[in-house]
Amino acid sequence: MLKNYEPRNSDEKIGEFERIMVEAVDDGLNILGETVKATLLLLIKEQFHIDKHEIPKKPKEFSLALKSILGNGGEKFVENLIVRNLYAKLGLGTPEVNREFHEYIFEARRKITLI
């Protein structure tokens, strides 16, 4: 007898969200070019102690690191790219406006883990 399909548990959903988030970060940073992206991620790792795979768990710290390195305008531009990529990959439509980066991330995580 076949078992009924059971929905994925919340740990699997969170793991999948984090994988997609890292992809969205990677895609968003691609606008800077490979060399600048690699340098930026290295600076964030060395100066702010955030590895790329930790960004989904530390979105506020990642945002502060971007702001420190890129300035307010550069940070917002990159964050918007990341958020749009993330929401598109997750099928969440267009994100609301005038939110902080970490708020977008926490909201997306909440929506995905409830599905």
C-alpha positions as CSV (number, residue, x, y, z in Angstrom):
1,M,0.0,0.0,0.0
2,L,1.3,3.5,-0.9
3,K,1.6,6.1,1.8
4,N,-0.4,9.3,1.2
5,Y,1.8,12.2,0.2
6,E,2.5,14.4,3.2
7,P,3.4,18.1,2.8
8,R,7.0,19.0,3.5
9,N,7.7,19.9,7.1
10,S,8.6,23.4,8.1
11,D,12.4,22.6,8.4
12,E,12.4,21.5,4.7
13,K,10.4,24.6,3.7
14,I,12.9,26.9,5.6
15,G,15.8,25.1,4.0
16,E,14.3,25.5,0.5
17,F,13.6,29.2,1.3
18,E,17.2,29.8,2.3
19,R,18.5,28.1,-0.8
20,I,16.3,30.2,-3.0
21,M,17.3,33.3,-1.0
22,V,21.0,32.7,-1.6
23,E,20.2,32.3,-5.3
24,A,18.3,35.6,-5.3
25,V,21.3,37.3,-3.6
26,D,23.7,35.8,-6.1
27,D,21.4,36.9,-9.0
28,G,21.0,40.4,-7.5
29,L,24.7,40.9,-7.1
30,N,25.4,39.7,-10.7
31,I,24.5,43.3,-11.8
32,L,27.9,44.3,-10.3
33,G,29.9,41.8,-12.3
34,E,31.6,38.7,-11.2
35,T,34.7,40.3,-9.8
36,V,32.9,43.0,-7.8
37,K,30.4,40.4,-6.6
38,A,33.1,38.1,-5.4
39,T,35.0,41.0,-3.7
40,L,31.8,42.3,-2.0
41,L,31.0,38.9,-0.7
42,L,34.6,38.5,0.6
43,L,34.4,41.9,2.3
44,I,31.1,40.9,3.9
45,K,32.6,37.6,5.1
46,E,35.8,39.1,6.4
47,Q,34.6,42.4,7.9
48,F,31.1,41.5,9.0
49,H,31.4,37.7,9.5
50,I,28.5,36.8,7.3
51,D,29.0,33.9,4.9
52,K,26.8,33.9,1.8
53,H,24.8,30.9,3.1
54,E,24.1,32.9,6.4
55,I,22.4,35.8,4.6
56,P,18.9,34.4,4.9
57,K,19.3,34.1,8.6
58,K,21.0,37.6,9.0
59,P,19.2,39.9,6.5
60,K,19.5,42.9,8.8
61,E,23.2,42.4,9.3
62,F,23.7,41.8,5.5
63,S,21.8,45.1,4.8
64,L,24.0,47.0,7.2
65,A,27.1,45.5,5.5
66,L,25.9,46.5,2.1
67,K,25.2,50.0,3.3
68,S,28.7,50.3,4.9
69,I,30.4,49.1,1.7
70,L,28.1,50.5,-1.1
71,G,26.6,53.6,0.6
72,N,22.8,54.1,1.0
73,G,22.0,54.5,-2.7
74,G,24.0,51.4,-3.7
75,E,22.7,49.4,-0.9
76,K,19.0,50.1,-1.7
77,F,19.6,49.4,-5.4
78,V,21.1,46.0,-4.7
79,E,18.6,45.1,-2.1
80,N,15.7,45.9,-4.4
81,L,17.2,43.6,-7.0
82,I,17.5,40.8,-4.5
83,V,14.0,41.3,-3.1
84,R,12.5,41.3,-6.6
85,N,14.4,38.2,-7.6
86,L,13.4,36.4,-4.4
87,Y,9.7,37.2,-4.7
88,A,9.7,36.2,-8.3
89,K,11.5,32.9,-7.6
90,L,9.0,32.2,-4.8
91,G,6.0,33.2,-6.8
92,L,5.0,35.9,-4.4
93,G,4.2,38.6,-6.9
94,T,5.4,42.2,-6.5
95,P,6.7,43.1,-3.0
96,E,5.1,46.0,-1.1
97,V,6.9,49.3,-1.2
98,N,8.7,51.2,1.6
99,R,9.8,48.3,3.7
100,E,13.2,47.6,5.1
101,F,15.2,44.7,3.4
102,H,14.9,42.4,6.5
103,E,11.1,43.0,6.6
104,Y,10.8,41.8,3.0
105,I,12.9,38.7,3.9
106,F,11.0,37.9,7.0
107,E,7.6,38.3,5.3
108,A,8.7,36.1,2.4
109,R,9.9,33.4,4.8
110,R,6.7,33.6,6.8
111,K,4.6,33.2,3.6
112,I,6.6,30.3,2.3
113,T,6.7,28.4,5.6
114,L,2.9,28.7,5.9
115,I,2.3,27.1,2.5
